[in-house]
Amino acid sequence: MPADSLTLTFAALADPTRRAILVRLAKSQATVNEIAEPFVMSLQAVSKHLKVLEAAGLISRGRDAQYRPCRFEPAPLEAATDWITRNQQTWTERFDRLEQHLNQLTNENDKEKKE
């Protein structure tokens, strides 16, 4: 079953290495070797992370002769942010109702203890 783009975005963002790569690429494009520099892992491992990011549409790879830069692509993050924003009000309302319910239970419990 093919994953939707939002699922691919959140799955890609679930890994701290991939998030660090995106932070790096948000500053400027870079080659795989440049991206791999700060990490204590093989180039093959970095390439696997890049494939996940590319499959999610979070990066693109160019080709300029021998230079093959990776570029940050913000559109999937914007879609994820939009989804979070749309659902944030619902979550906030539910947490507020839960808090009210818990406060009510605590108050009832306190009254029972005083009696």
GIJO-V552852 format. One record per pair of residues at least 6 apart in sequence whose C-alpha atoms are under 6 Angstrom apart, sorted by the first residue. I is the first residue (numbers start at 1). GAP is how many residues later the second one is. D is the distance in whole Angstrom. If there is no record, write none. Layout:
I | GAP | D
I | GAP | D
This chain:
8 | 48 | 5
9 | 47 | 5
12 | 41 | 6
13 | 6 | 6
25 | 47 | 5
26 | 46 | 6
29 | 40 | 6
29 | 41 | 5
29 | 42 | 5
30 | 39 | 5
30 | 40 | 5
31 | 37 | 6
31 | 38 | 5
31 | 39 | 6
53 | 6 | 6
54 | 6 | 6
58 | 15 | 5
59 | 12 | 5
59 | 13 | 5
59 | 14 | 5
60 | 10 | 6
60 | 11 | 5
61 | 8 | 6
61 | 9 | 4
62 | 6 | 5
62 | 7 | 5
